[in-house]
Amino acid sequence: MTSTAISAQGSEFFIDTAASGAAEPTWTKVKNVKSYSGFDGSATEIDVTDLDSEAKEKRLGLMDNGSFSIDVNVNMSDPGQAAMKTAQKASSLESFKLKYPDGSYDTFDASVKSFPISGATDAVITSTIALTISGAVTTTAAGA
């Protein structure tokens, strides 16, 4: 086998529930996560063309890290999901961590944009929680 792909199974998602101003984060796991996707932003393009240009000239502007979402089986007695619901109601900026099975992780600040629920006959209550990222996404290598 030559693939070096990392299985998503075993990934974990956390929200920082430390008191405001705390020196160190308190990473509270959000349970029942079924899938995740995000970091879907892009940098803006700045047109720097002038009268001496022979063709359009562009530079990249600031990176917009976009959004992130997690699909969960809803359980509001889970401290992680409850913290996310509280953050949504407060419209607050929170810190999050996505830990990969190889031990590497990404941290970022975001606001919980929406926390809708859906249910049906012969199904559990689910949600796709949408986050809006503010600022940089920091990647930390496994073992660092």
Sequence and secondary structure as in RCSB ss.txt:
>XXXX:A:sequence
MTSTAISAQGSEFFIDTAASGAAEPTWTKVKNVKSYSGFDGSATEIDVTDLDSEAKEKRLGLMDNGSFSIDVNVN
MSDPGQAAMKTAQKASSLESFKLKYPDGSYDTFDASVKSFPISGATDAVITSTIALTISGAVTTTAAGA
>XXXX:A:secstr
       STT EEEEE S TT SS  EEE  SEEEEEE   EEEEEE   TT SS  EEEEEEE  EEEEEEE  
TTSHHHHHHHHHHHHT EEEEEEE TTS EEEEEEEEEE   B  TTS  EEEEEEEEEEEEEEE TT 
